[in-house]
């Protein structure tokens, strides 16, 4: 009898130990758009978790597309050529497939034929712009929204290290030699410096009264404006 009771106690102890070691399956935690189709995400249309290498849709991809594709007479909210309004994340996202790294957005940007985007006489997207779109796609083409709260690196502000990328992303599409909006080309250090020195550039960046607001898609982040101000104060280092 004692042996039976002892065996029962052992069985109970093993059962308790087994149950205490069981865990619920760990589910990935998402803070943004579910682009995988697996049902995760908070459906708020944005992904705010980023590392220093993460591509931000609102400050890197959207301005690039707006300035190269969503211009007047093309794919802006008014013209909607071919029914496309490429000023929103949802519309742009439908044109890429991160799984296969393909999609109409990438194919027309890389095209050299008549279907190229942006179309002639505008210059094609350069290698840096196309690589940025590819990198965004490899990260899942997420709607990452970045703000200055995520950190602003305003150290070592030179034209080549900080300013050129701001101008190329937000301005170059409308201000290039073959499509100089307002007669202003911003494709080189000398051109950007000249525009800043005559007061035009920063007036439009700050969107002051009497100046045409730039960029078209909204306003530069406070971080980017701060970098421009530092660059100017330091004497326009290259």
Secondary structure, 3 states (H helix, E strand, C coil): CHHHHHHHHHHHHHHHHHHHCCCCCCCCCCCCCCCCCCCCCCCCCCECCCCCCCCCHHHHHHHHHHHHCCCCCCCCCCCCHHHCCCCCHHHHHCCCECCCCECHHHHHHHCCCCCCCCCCCCCCCCHHHHHHHHHHHHCCCCCECCCHHHCCCCCCCCHHHHHHHHHHHHCCCCEECCEEHHHCCCCCHHHHHHHHHCCHHHHHHCCCCCCCCCCCCCCCCHHHHHHHHHHHHCCCCC
